[in-house]
Amino acid sequence: MTLARPAVSLELRRAAGPATLAHQRTVPVTAGLASLVPGGTLTRGTTVTVRGAGATSLAVALGAAASATGSWCAVVGWSDLDAAVLDEMGIALDRVVVVPTVPPASWATVVGAFVDAVDFVLVAPPRVSASVACRVGIRVRERGAVLVSAGGPWPGPADLRLELDGATWEGLSEGGTGRLRARRVWVTAGGRGAAAAVRRHELWLPALDGQVQTIAPASVADDGADDDGAAEALASAG
């Protein structure tokens, strides 16, 4: 794992390589998360927001398959996200660059530099304006990276919005002894374009074996009115 200064060097960009290859129009996700993503992969140029209890784990897990297949990843703005967590969720430590803290005034510049350099950029944004978020999103589309925002509000448009709720942990005995080993969560997925249809999924995050697994996908509601309400909730959450 590389700890980088906010000024991203030219050497880093060369080491990571170009963000987009002509024959690679998508970034893979693990099988356990494929049902959350239209087509089972993340299209390059996509901005994703993740909110709710367990958002950090889900956001990191979204980058695991890309990391395993050789992509470089960047983590920007998480002072408490250590190497053990990244490794546990499947991020290759020899292909990840971490900038734990970034001055708010430099945030867009730092994130933009990583968007130019790597495939998957995970950010915990400070309170940025809608115009800054929009500019970053445009750069993501132009450069063909994937940006995942978690741990803070994202005031700009997002192609995919994931909202977690209803988390329950398992592993303790009836007497309250043992260790918490598995967590069930509900994830509401929506967005725009191919992700516009709002859906609700139940996941293990993680399962007993430490992996992320889909338990069962389900529609948000049986009628259009409830779907509209869920879509409004997702829009306000991002």
Sequence and secondary structure as in RCSB ss.txt:
>XXXX:A:sequence
MTLARPAVSLELRRAAGPATLAHQRTVPVTAGLASLVPGGTLTRGTTVTVRGAGATSLAVALGAAASATGSWCAV
VGWSDLDAAVLDEMGIALDRVVVVPTVPPASWATVVGAFVDAVDFVLVAPPRVSASVACRVGIRVRERGAVLVSA
GGPWPGPADLRLELDGATWEGLSEGGTGRLRARRVWVTAGGRGAAAAVRRHELWLPALDGQVQTIAPASVADDGA
DDDGAAEALASAG
>XXXX:A:secstr
 EE  SS  HHHHHHH  S  TT  EEE  GGGGGGSGGGEEETT EEEEESTTHHHHHHHHTHHHHHTT  EEE
ES TT  HHHHHHTT  GGGEEEE    GGGHHHHHHHHHHH SEEEE   S  HHHHHHHHHHHHHHT EEEEE
SS   S  SEEEEEEEEEEEEE TTS EEEEEEEEEEEEEESGGG S EEEEEESS TTS  EEEEEEES SSHH
HHHHHHHHHHHH 
